[in-house]
Amino acid sequence: MCVLGSIVTLSFTLIASDAVPTHSGRCISIYICSSTTGWQTSNMAARDDSSLLFIVFVAMVVGGAAGATVGGIKVIRALLLQKGLRWQINKVFLPKSAIKSVSFNYKRWLPEDMNAELARAAMYTILYLVILFICTVITVQLMPEGFTLADALFETTSAQSTVGLSNGITDPSMNPALEIVFIIQMLAGRLEIIPLLVLARIFFFGTKSRML
């Protein structure tokens, strides 16, 4: 249902931008279903900003399944966050004596377990978005002329989610500093952010424990 809803929404977005004649239903389906595989069948630079941003936030930022080679926050974290939000709201209307457990991923979690999982998912999502924001700002400064902020966001999200799609900013003649930014983003997306931060911590401070 999520895939079907995304295809319908993107179709309406392209209709609004008068881009339908060059974007058949099959092509729209490819955008959504393969947005984390690098399968690019047409010129992404020809998209209007609204369709680019829809692909970014619906397909690229969420990414694929846990354990997949794609980046993004992963579907399991996105589902956990929305489940956790509903759980927090519903708790307000329950009596204090109620056991406020939640069913997720075929498991029944007690409040302390759910809170711990929510904290981890929220921390990763915030880190992902902060890095994406910083890299987008850098990309805007270093990218060639003729590209918009939406183009920069699309390109940085593609790199950080290891998607492989490009609207033309990634090019053999691109700024070397921008290449380094995209390389770091791809490493963070493929290895995930926390392991990369652990590696950086070992590099700068060693393996000895430190008081926080």
Buried (B, 14 or more C-beta within 10 A) or exposed (E): EEEEEBBEBBBEBBEEBEBBEEBEEEEBBBBBBBBBBEEBEEEBBEBBBBBBBBBBEBBBBBBBEEEBEBBBBBBBBBBBBEBBEEBBEEEEEEEEEEEBBBEBEEEEBEEEBBBEBBEEBBEBBEBBEEBBEEBBEBBBEBBEEEBBBBBBBBBBBBBBBBBBBBBBBBEEEBBEEBBEBBEBBBBBBBBBBEEBEEEEEEEEEEEEEEEE
